[in-house]
Amino acid sequence: MLDLLVIVVNYNTCAHLHDCLSSLYASRGDFSFVVCVVDNASCDGSCEMVRAQFPQVHLIPSCVNGGFAYGNNLALRAYGFQDKNTTEAPAEAPNALPRYVMLLNPDTVVPPDGLQGLLSFMDTHPHVGICGPKLVLEDGSLDLACRRSFPTPAVSFYRMVGLSRLFPHHPVFGRYNLTYCDPDQPMEVDAVVGACMVVRREAIQQVGLLDESYFMYGEDLDWAYRMHQAGWKTYYYPAVTVRHVKRAASRHSPRAQMEFYRAMRIFYLKHYAASTPRVLHWLVLLGIGLRAGIAKIQLRLASPRWNQPAG
């Protein structure tokens, strides 16, 4: 049985993808793994690089850039995973369902013992459905997104009005990115980030695939929320540290910045709207709309190409 399927969704990050794959194949440990790269219609030679330099990679070229959830789901289906309650016949898979799946961004570098460390943690914690490592940025600082609380209306409000930045060490106002917690201590969290996360096969089978309503941002939170509702735990495991460039594909795309607010709206409507009092409901939607509107104005002023495709 395959221990680990690593899925890397790529969009025009050829150089980063090369470094990411190199780090994966330098991994040490007693486990089996395959790497599947889904290329979301890149035009920078990414597919050609993978074919030439990493022939062992299972490459899935997509003719469209359908987003992060779309790309990961292509790979999950290729390896036999299905949407929950699907009526379709099982897909023909190149291997039996792997014990674990890792979602990994192409702008990451995994240490040689990283995969083994994450798998060992999952093996010894059978109640955990998702775990994620400590992510550090190029300057050595913590990528705050690597451990998060669910964006409830209250948590989102503290972030949107700036209280989380003013009082990062406050146990209430700092809940969005858990900035009041020691970044070197493992802990149960609501969610980790899709840039690097290991997910248990049984958890995926129970809740289904990623929600493709999200183009980018939010789909990892949504998956963690659904697994939490199904009884699985999510853990932050800083004994493994992964380097993350962050937004290598999206930093030059104004659309990507707008997707953050669209994802926030989707998540809220899907998981919180039904239980939110009517007045607060409209205030939440107004707040998201105002922040998205301000961001759009700023993008228009900054660049005439604000509507170029995202990655």
Summary of the structure (lengths in Angstrom):
residues: 311
radius of gyration: 19.0
end to end distance: 33.5
largest distance: 57.6
contacts: 1030
relative contact order: 0.15
helix: 38%
strand: 19%
